[in-house]
Amino acid sequence: MTSLLRTRPATTPAMEAVFDDDTVLHHVLAFEAQLALAEAAEGVIDPADARMIADLCAEIALDPARIADEAALAGTLAIPLVAQLRIALPESAAQAVHRGATSQDVADTVLMLQVRAAEELLRADLAATAAALAALAQRHAATPAIGRTLLQDALPISLGLRFAQWRKGIADAADRLEREVAEGATLQFGGAAGARSGLAGKGEAVASRLARALGLPSSPPWHARRGGIAGIAAALAIVLGALGKMARDVSLLAQNGIGEGREPAISGRGGSSAMAHKRNPTGCQIALSAALRAPGLVAGILAGLPAEQERGLGGWQAEGPVLAELFLIAAGAAAAMAAVAQGLEIDEAALARNLAAAGVGDDIGESGAIVVSLLADQQRD
């Protein structure tokens, strides 16, 4: 049994792969292999034992279903996995597996490896959306349209100003997420109580080697200091809010009584099971659904910040599934809105008709200059 019918409509296959069982087990085995090699390099364990551990991690075939069942009882994935490794090794090497580490080191480090891969994927779709919106903003920098405040006709603006504002919100949110991931997605390696005990004073050196091997920044242990993860989660929610802002506006522009713009016609998207004449803004629906889910998901992570002493109970264990969910729905929203931005259909006759009906003239003020200012950073997109 899979969960594709639930997850696939809200995300992308590439993001699903970042968080699937095979990827998790790959990262866990990489952690154990590189930990052993780092400890051997620092004289903490025997190099021959480290090589046996690393070779086993490269070769062993693990059953995700079995590991999941055992983890449900053990409370952590690391316990059954390390047990399987130890059973397959000679006694000396078996005792060297996982030396100086704890289950939370594994869980947090694996999650941070996934976070970095997920942010890189998400960044590409956000950049595509921003680039398409920048092109629209430039093309329509002087196209008059009616501005609307409190859902009522207000004063004229340029259509490009609306597009430039969407782009700026999405680009800024993407930058914020990139910064939070760069600062917060670091190696976790502190051992049983976060003091790096049992490593002959080589804990920091081992951590540095392990971090380099896994492609993560090294860091002091952060077992009960969860602000980095909370910052990543909050940044994801802001990304979803920025995408949702664009989606809300596009869906309003697509209403029959306005008709100024609508999503591109894509085969299989936007139809109705009961009304053949309808063309529903399904891309916007994906983004708005994700934006509505985000605050509740982030609240769960924020609630875990008052962690108990050196390792909390229940708080950090809730973070992995929630962070994965946030990245999954963010990927779906970003991909959907990239497609909308790249193919947005604009009805200039409807724009002119609605502006004339408002009876407020056609002076778009300094819209063009503001568009230029809002696009000044577009070279980063």
Secondary structure as UniProt FT lines:
FT   HELIX           4..7
FT   HELIX           8..10
FT   HELIX           13..18
FT   HELIX           21..41
FT   TURN            42..43
FT   HELIX           47..59
FT   HELIX           64..74
FT   HELIX           78..87
FT   HELIX           91..96
FT   TURN            97..100
FT   HELIX           103..139
FT   TURN            140..142
FT   STRAND          144..149
FT   TURN            150..151
FT   STRAND          152..158
FT   HELIX           159..184
FT   TURN            192..193
FT   TURN            197..198
FT   TURN            200..201
FT   HELIX           203..214
FT   TURN            223..224
FT   HELIX           227..253
FT   TURN            256..258
FT   STRAND          261..262
FT   TURN            267..268
FT   TURN            276..277
FT   HELIX           282..303
FT   TURN            309..310
FT   HELIX           315..343
FT   STRAND          345..346
FT   HELIX           348..358
FT   TURN            365..366
FT   HELIX           367..374
FT   TURN            375..377
FT   HELIX           378..380
//
